[in-house]
Amino acid sequence: MNRKSHSGVFMMEMIAVVFFFILCAGICTQMFAKADFISREASDLNRAVFLAQSAGEVFKAEGREGLKDFAAYGKQKAGKSLHLGFDKNGNPCEEGQAVYLVKAEFPMETELALTVVKDTKELYTLTVKRHGQD
């Protein structure tokens, strides 16, 4: 009797199935990593928009002096600019400990240009004009 072993074909099938599983797992892992990255970027952008809008509203309501009081640790920089530091939750903190830095520049007395920066990356820019001064 001539009996042939089919274990070679079975082994090739198993190798193909394992390879396919590894390929699918790698693709899924990449997708989860990309989704996490996009989620973090969206969270940073949302926080930047919130900080810029809040600072803009304070400037509209109270002017330049109100903006200095908006962040307890705001520092006046050379020229017509003010730097405000905020932690990861949006609470005011010193510039050295800040995660988000809001740079406020005053091109004119009634205009404010806000730029929100995180780790030297510019996240959001907003220009605010104040009408009807006190």
C-alpha positions in Angstrom: 0.0 0.0 0.0 1.1 3.4 -0.9 -0.2 5.9 1.7 0.8 9.5 1.2 1.0 11.9 4.1 -1.1 15.1 3.7 0.6 16.9 6.6 2.7 19.0 4.2 -0.4 20.6 2.7 -1.9 21.1 6.1 1.2 22.8 7.3 1.2 25.2 4.3 -2.4 26.1 5.0 -1.7 26.8 8.7 1.3 29.0 7.7 -1.0 30.9 5.3 -3.7 31.4 8.0 -1.1 32.6 10.6 0.4 35.0 8.0 -3.0 36.4 7.2 -3.9 36.8 10.9 -0.6 38.6 11.5 -1.2 40.9 8.5 -4.7 41.8 9.8 -3.5 42.4 13.3 -0.8 44.7 12.0 -3.3 46.7 10.0 -5.7 47.0 13.0 -2.9 48.1 15.3 -1.9 50.8 12.8 -5.5 52.0 12.5 -5.9 52.2 16.3 -2.6 54.2 16.6 -3.7 56.6 13.8 -7.1 57.1 15.5 -5.4 57.8 18.8 -3.2 60.4 17.1 -6.1 62.1 15.4 -8.1 62.1 18.6 -5.2 63.8 20.5 -4.9 66.4 17.7 -8.6 67.1 17.8 -8.5 67.5 21.6 -5.6 70.0 21.3 -7.4 72.0 18.7 -10.6 72.1 20.8 -8.7 73.3 23.8 -6.9 75.9 21.7 -10.1 77.2 20.2 -11.7 77.4 23.7 -8.7 79.4 25.1 -8.6 81.8 22.1 -12.3 82.4 22.3 -12.2 83.0 26.0 -9.4 85.4 25.7 -11.1 87.2 22.8 -14.4 87.6 24.8 -12.5 89.0 27.8 -10.8 91.5 25.5 -14.1 92.5 23.9 -15.7 93.0 27.3 -12.8 94.5 29.3 -10.1 95.6 26.9 -6.4 95.1 27.3 -6.4 95.5 31.1 -9.0 92.7 31.5 -6.9 90.4 29.4 -4.0 90.9 31.7 -6.2 89.8 34.6 -7.6 86.9 32.6 -4.5 84.7 33.2 -3.0 85.2 36.6 0.5 84.7 35.3 0.3 86.7 32.0 3.7 88.3 31.1 4.0 91.5 29.1 6.6 90.9 26.4 8.6 93.5 24.5 6.4 95.7 22.3 2.7 95.1 22.0 2.4 91.5 23.1 1.3 89.5 26.1 1.9 85.8 26.8 -0.6 83.8 28.8 0.2 80.3 30.0 -2.3 77.5 30.6 -2.0 73.9 31.8 -3.5 70.9 30.0 -6.9 71.5 31.6 -7.0 75.2 30.5 -6.2 76.6 34.0 -3.8 79.6 34.1 -0.3 78.8 35.1 3.2 80.2 34.8 4.7 80.2 31.3 7.5 77.7 32.2 4.9 75.1 33.3 2.4 75.9 30.5 1.2 73.3 28.0 -0.7 75.9 26.0 0.8 79.3 25.4 -1.6 82.1 24.2 0.3 84.9 22.5 -1.7 88.1 22.4 -0.6 90.8 20.1 -2.2 94.3 19.8 -1.6 95.6 16.3 -4.0 98.5 17.2 -5.7 99.6 20.4 -9.0 98.1 19.3 -7.7 94.9 17.7 -6.2 91.7 19.2 -4.4 88.9 17.4 -4.4 85.6 19.4 -2.2 82.6 18.6 -2.3 79.4 20.6 0.8 77.3 20.6 1.6 73.9 22.1 5.2 72.5 21.9 6.2 75.1 19.3 3.3 74.0 17.1 0.8 76.7 16.2 -2.6 75.3 16.8 -5.0 78.2 16.3 -5.1 81.8 15.4 -7.9 84.3 16.0 -8.3 88.0 15.4 -10.7 90.0 17.5 -11.9 93.6 17.0 -13.4 95.6 19.8 -16.1 98.1 19.0 -17.7 100.7 21.2 -14.9 101.4 23.6 -15.7 102.6 27.2 
